[in-house]
């Protein structure tokens, strides 16, 4: 049974490396016009930070580049701790995880990318990527897609056109016999879950019928 997991990128990005050639598994056309016309509201910053973001997008080919798993930083990717995984864990991540990027569409962990700034809320991005990403996921021919994306990413995929079964994972804490969905700190928890999954493979996905919609809730 072939499974892929969908991850978001991160707003935080490292900005150093020594390679100059982009290498992509899914060579989509970039939404350059949308990125170049993004407003301060789109990029969620103002003043100098806004100008720096605009310059990154306009001159993207002039920046140094990194493998995607090295480019993205911040809480979830720090918790994934890819650099310190065993080779077996890294291989599992490479084979089974895809990152959905608003500049690049779909990325594998070792795809080499330039730096950019293009948040999910930027106008017209959903329309630009909808069909392209849906088709790319279908081309993977997997049995199950495990959705680890934030709610803001849900509109990115035509679920009724996805051929694979889709499972979503939520994280709950238990206190005094009651379950509560975790919102604060969930990025760190999600990253730790991903690291554990890659290293130990302890989670088992159940089989289900043709028209079954499954929510796999992880209780901690």
N, C-alpha and C positions, 0 to 999 in steps of 0.2 A: 504494500500500500504506500503510495507516494503522497507525502504531505509537504506543503510549504506554509510558512508563517509570514505574515505581512507586518512590517514595522514602519513607523513614521521616521523621518529624519529628525534632526534637532536644530533648534535655532542657533545653538552654539556650534562653532566650527573652528577647527585648528587651521592655521594659515601658513604652514611651512612645508617644504619638501624639495626634492631635487630633480624630479621627473617633469618633463615638459609635454608629453604626449598623452592625450586623453585615450582611455581604453574602456569601451562600453560593451556590455552583453546585449543591451537593447538600444540600438542607435536611433533614438527618437530625434525629431527636430525639436529644438528648444523653443520655448515661448518667449523669444527675445523681445518682440514688440510689446508684449504685456509687461515684461520685466522692466523694460526701459521707460515705460510710461507709468510705472507704479507711483502712487502718491505717498505722502508721509503716513497717511492712515493705513494704506496697504502694507507698507514696510514696518509699521508699528514703531516708528522712531522719528525724530525730528532733528533739525540743525545739522551739526557736523556728522552725526551718526547716519542721518538720512542721506546726506551727500556721499558718504563713504559707501553706503549700500547701493546707491545709484551707480557709482563708479565701478563697483564690483561687477554689476550686471552688464553695464555697457562695455567694459573692457575685460570680460571674463576670460578671454584667451590669453591675456597678458599675466594672469596670476599663476603662481606655482600650484601644483596639484598633488592630491593625495588619494590613496585608496579610500573608498567610501567609509569603511569601518574605522579608518583613522581620521577622516575629515570630521565626522560628527562626534560631538563631545556632549557635555552636560550630563544630567543626572542618570538617565536610563543607560546611555552608552558607557558611562563610567562604571555603573553597576554590572553591566555585561562583562567588563574587564577582559576584553578579547585578547589583549597582548599576553595575558597570563593564563589563558586557556591551554590545555593540552593540545597536541596536534589533532587528536581525535575530535575534541570539541570544536576546534577551528574548522575542521573538515565538515562537521555536521552543520555548523552555521553557514558555511559557504554553499553547501548543497541544498539547504532547506529554508533559508531566510531570504526574503526580498525586502528592500527598502523602497517605499514610495516617495519620490522626490518631486517637488513642484517645478524644478528646473529640468530634471533628467527623466522623469516618468518612473521607470522601474530600474532599480540598481541591485546588483549582487555585491557582496561584501568587498571583493577585491577589484571591482570596477574603479578605474582611476579617474577622478573628477576635479574640475576647477572649483574655486571658491565662489560663492554667490550669496545673495540674500533675497529670498522670495517666500514669504509666509503663506500658509494655506488660505488665508482670507483674501488674498489679492484678487481683484475683480477679473472675471472671465477665465480664471484658471480651471474651474470645474468643467466648463464647456470645452476648453481646449483639450483636456486630458481624458474625459469620460470614455469615449469609444476606444481610444488608443490603449489605455491601461487595461480595460476590460478584455480587449483582443489579445494583449500580451499575456495576461493571466491564463486565458483559455489556451494559448499556444504552449503553455507548460505541460498540459495534459496530466494534471495531478488529480488524485482522488479527493483530497481534502485541502481546503484553504483555512488556516487558523488565523482569524482576524485579531491582531493585537493593536489595532489603530485607535486613536482617540475619536470621539464622536464627530469632530469637525471633518474627518476624512471620509465619513460614510458615503457622502454624495459623490465621491470620486469614482465609484464602481457601479455599473449597471448590474445589480445583484440578480435580476431576473434573466440576464444574459450570460451569467457565469455558469459554466458547465459543471464545475466541481461543487461538492458539498461545502458549505461555509459554516464554520464554528466560531463563536465569539467567546472570549474568556474575560470574565470579570473577577475581581479579587475582593474577598470579604474577610472581615475580622469577626471573631466570636467573643462575646462578653456576656456573662451571666445567662448563657443559653440563647442569646439573641444574635442574629447575624446582621451585620451592617456593611454595606458596600463601601469600599475604601476609595476616598477621593484624594485626601491629603497624603502625599508621600507615595502615591501609587506608581510613579515613574521608577523610583528606586526598587520597589517591590517587583515590578515587571522585569527590570533588568536582571535582578537576582534570580528570578524564575527562569529567564532565558538562559542565563549562564548554567544553572543547574540542569536544565533540560539538555543543553548541548553536551555537558560533561557526563551525565549519568543516564539520560534517556528514560527517566522514571515515569513520565506521564504517558498514559495509554489512552488513545482516542477510541471511543466506542464505535461499533458499527451501527448504522441506522438505515431506515427504509427510504424509499424513493422521495417522499414528500415531507420528511421530518426536518424540522428546524430545531437545532440543538444549541443551547447556551451552556457551555462548560464552565461552571463556577469553581474557582479555586479558593478554598477556605484556608486562612492562615491563623 
